[in-house]
Amino acid sequence: MMPAEGAFEGEGRKLLWRVLHFDPIADSRGSLISLEFGAAVPFFAKRVYYIYATAPEVRRGAHAHRALRQVMVAVHGSCKVVLDDRSRREVFELRSCETGLYLGPGVWREMYDFSPDCVLMVLASEHYEEADYIRNYDDFLAMGLGRSSGDEGAER
């Protein structure tokens, strides 16, 4: 069953981001990971894109979404992702195709420190819609999206 509002529930609280673990199927021929929408991925993706050939000193992202949900997977190489929901800031390193990072609405994200061979796959819950983006950090801070307080506090 998929979580409501694109947020995972944990101990009665919304989780605005979460590490996902994907189980590989391996045999003598190699390995395979299946990302089933509505199961391993907590939404049905409407868009998939790849970020690659990114110089290590370049930062990508630097935005939040009002409604969009995403799962990021480094299918090759590695990068770091800083996440911010106004009450907590956390850095993750994506370096395995067996690990994904779920991002709910209202999370500021920046990707950086890309390895030369990094291919970052992003699964998105919606088609591209510019109006969904919050591209100015001060505007993000002023909005109520994603804010963790009271019973809706972020727990990672």
C-alpha positions in Angstrom: 0.0 0.0 0.0 1.3 3.4 -0.9 1.6 6.1 1.8 -0.9 9.0 1.7 0.3 12.5 0.6 3.6 11.1 -0.6 5.0 10.9 2.9 6.1 7.7 4.7 4.5 7.3 8.0 6.6 6.3 11.0 5.4 6.4 14.6 2.6 8.7 13.6 4.9 11.2 11.9 5.5 12.3 8.3 8.9 11.3 7.0 9.9 13.8 4.4 12.9 11.8 3.2 13.9 8.2 3.6 16.7 5.8 2.5 15.3 2.9 0.4 17.0 -0.4 0.0 16.5 -2.4 -3.2 17.1 -6.2 -3.1 19.2 -7.4 -6.0 18.5 -10.7 -7.6 21.8 -12.4 -8.5 23.0 -15.5 -10.1 25.8 -16.7 -12.4 24.6 -14.4 -15.2 24.9 -11.2 -13.1 22.6 -9.1 -11.0 19.2 -7.4 -11.5 17.2 -4.9 -9.4 13.6 -4.4 -10.2 12.0 -1.1 -9.1 8.3 -1.8 -8.9 6.1 1.3 -8.7 3.8 1.3 -5.7 6.0 -1.2 -3.9 9.8 -0.5 -3.8 9.1 3.0 -5.2 6.2 4.5 -3.1 4.5 6.1 -6.1 3.9 5.6 -9.8 6.6 7.4 -11.8 5.5 9.7 -14.6 9.0 10.9 -15.5 12.5 9.4 -15.3 15.7 11.4 -16.0 19.4 10.9 -15.6 22.1 13.4 -14.5 25.5 12.5 -15.8 28.8 13.9 -17.0 28.7 16.4 -14.1 32.0 17.9 -13.0 32.8 17.2 -9.3 32.8 21.0 -8.4 29.3 21.5 -9.9 26.2 21.7 -7.7 22.8 20.6 -9.1 19.3 20.9 -7.8 19.1 23.8 -5.4 15.3 23.7 -5.3 12.3 22.2 -3.6 9.0 21.0 -4.9 5.5 21.9 -3.7 3.9 18.5 -4.6 6.4 16.3 -6.6 7.9 13.2 -5.0 11.2 11.7 -6.2 13.4 8.7 -5.7 17.1 9.2 -6.5 19.5 6.3 -7.3 23.1 6.5 -8.2 23.1 3.7 -10.8 26.8 4.2 -11.3 29.4 6.2 -9.4 28.5 8.4 -6.5 27.4 11.8 -5.4 26.3 13.6 -2.2 22.8 15.0 -1.6 22.0 17.6 1.1 18.4 17.7 2.2 16.7 20.5 4.2 13.2 20.7 5.5 13.8 23.9 7.5 14.1 22.1 10.8 16.8 19.6 9.9 19.6 19.5 7.3 21.2 16.1 6.5 23.8 14.9 3.9 23.6 11.5 2.2 26.1 9.9 -0.1 24.5 7.8 -2.9 27.0 5.2 -4.1 25.1 2.0 -4.8 22.4 1.1 -7.2 21.0 -1.0 -4.3 20.1 2.2 -2.4 17.7 5.0 -3.2 16.7 8.2 -1.5 13.0 9.1 -1.3 12.2 12.8 -1.2 8.7 14.0 -0.4 7.3 17.5 -1.2 8.8 20.5 0.6 12.4 19.2 0.8 15.2 21.5 -0.4 17.8 19.4 -2.2 21.3 20.0 -3.6 23.4 17.4 -5.3 27.2 17.8 -5.4 30.6 16.0 -5.2 29.8 13.9 -8.3 32.3 11.2 -9.2 33.5 11.4 -12.8 31.4 8.3 -13.6 28.3 9.2 -11.7 24.9 8.5 -13.3 22.1 9.7 -11.0 18.7 8.4 -12.0 15.7 10.3 -10.7 12.2 8.9 -10.7 9.5 11.6 -10.4 5.9 11.3 -9.5 4.7 13.9 -11.9 5.5 15.4 -15.3 7.6 18.5 -15.4 5.7 21.5 -14.2 7.7 24.7 -13.5 5.0 26.0 -11.1 5.9 23.1 -8.7 9.5 24.4 -8.3 10.6 26.6 -5.4 14.0 27.9 -6.7 14.8 30.6 -4.2 16.0 29.4 -0.8 14.6 32.4 1.0 11.2 31.8 -0.5 11.5 28.1 0.6 12.3 29.2 4.2 9.2 31.5 4.2 6.8 28.8 3.1 5.2 26.2 5.3 5.8 23.2 3.0 7.7 20.4 4.6 8.1 22.1 8.0 8.4 19.6 10.8 6.5 20.6 13.9 4.4 18.8 16.5 2.9 15.6 15.4 4.2 16.1 11.9 7.9 16.3 12.9 10.5 14.8 10.6 12.0 11.6 11.8 14.8 10.0 9.9 
